[in-house]
Amino acid sequence: MRFPESEYFDKKREEETMRIIGIDFGDARVGVAASDETEILASAVCSLNVTGVNDAVKKCAAKIAELGGEMIICGLPYNMNGSESFRAEKTRVFAEKLQTATGLPLEFIDERLSTVEAYTYMNITDFKSSKRRAVIDAMSAQIILQSYLDKIKK
């Protein structure tokens, strides 16, 4: 889904690059990632502990401002058959509130298997830490954002 501001992205992208923020929304934690200014590489930033949608919006908006974000990419959960998952509506509500709070353009991207991919990476790299749960959300946000960056560079 593209918001009406999508033409704004296309024109801005032609003119210059921007800092893009990736979000992996969850009930207890929200993963945050940021692109480099060349829009080539996504990096995990942090996982924010949240207590509901409004708290998530407040904390994400503050982090996005701190990072100098100019655009938001939010992972939207889909089922394996391509239909939206039961979490999609809550994610859409969060995203709409976040866009209102920040005034930034926002796009959704399919986040299917981003958490599985993050866990796989942690297993391959033998990451066994008590911080694993907190790190997984930031890594998922990084995977979501990197998939978007790869898509726009094609």
Phi, psi and omega in degrees: 000137177243135175283162182303338182285002184302324177297326177300316180299313184300316180292315181298320181297325178292327184279316186198169176268167182214165176276121182251138181250132176257139183233132171244099185280134174216164182294322184259328182220149175237122177277141180232135175226159179224147176273160167285170185287350176271357180060037179251320188237131175261142177231137175294138180252303183191171169244128180261126174282127184229159178233064178112171185297312183296321176295320179297317180298312182300311182291321179293317180300319179295317180294319179297317177297316179300322182277351182074032181296142180241352180202150182238133172245122183244128178291133178246123184284126176241154171281167181296337179275002177095352177279157179290142180281173180297339181275349187298317182297317178296322178295320178296319178298312178303312184297319179297317179293322180293319178297319178296317182293324184264334185074012182263151174293148184222138174230151174264153172219147180301123180254014180310130174069008179296320179290321177298317178297320178295316177297320179299315178300317180296322178292317180297321181272006178057040178280103180236095183221157176292344180269006184305317182297319180289324182288327186301323181290320177294320178295321177297319177298321178297316179296317177300311182293318180297323179295323176294313181300318178297322181295317184284342181273353180288000000 
